[in-house]
Amino acid sequence: MDSLFLFVTHSIDTWGYWAIFAGMALESANIPIPSELIFGFAGYLVYLGRLSFEPAVFYGVAGGLLGSIASYAFGYYGGRPFILKYGKYFFATPSNVDLAQRWFDRYGLTAVFFARLLPVIRTFISLPAGFAKVNFGKFAAYTVLGSLPWTIALIYLGVALGENWYLLTTYGHQVSLGVLLLLIIALLVWRKRTSGKKTNNNKDM
């Protein structure tokens, strides 16, 4: 882990946005590179004024989308038998695939959105989406929408923590659950407000 930590931070320190893009592409294609490490250090560089917030978010989301598309393609063209047989060569173990599959079976395409905020599952959720051959446009849209709050939150926290950004690598799972909880609350509030407006409009009619 120490060598991975040094490699990732050195890469981002040297190559900036392109290293963020490449790191997230690999992470979303089932390679175990913690996004907390990538975005936390990116946020630290934003804190130092060496990177800008919005481009860091853009390249992070874009890299995640590319890696997710690659993972989706593995599932789409290879199918579950191929992944279970050869997935170990790119870190897609049967237990991780089964975990993502259970989420997808239970929540369908919306799992692609919410899973981006959950540890482990976010890396592998694209595989069952590929197995099911879901609509690619919807898959890409849900991937981007799910990645945005996670990316923004982690980079922002990296900025806010400053010299202590590395704490994200220790408490990343708790951060994931916190972001997910806030997103669910925001969605519930939005739904309540929109339903209330519809009710008022119907009364006015």
Secondary structure, DSSP 8 states (H G I E B T S, - for coil): -HHHHHHHHHHHHHHTHHHHHHHHHHHHTT----HHHHHHHHHHHHHHTSS-HHHHHHHHHHHHHHHHHHHHHIIIIIHHHHHHHHGGGGT--HHHHHHHHHHHHHHTTHHHHHGGGSTTHHHHTHHHHHHTT--HHHHHHHHHHHHHHHHHHHHHHHHHHGGGTTHHHHSHHHHHHHHHHHHHHHHHHHHHHHHHHHHHHHHH-
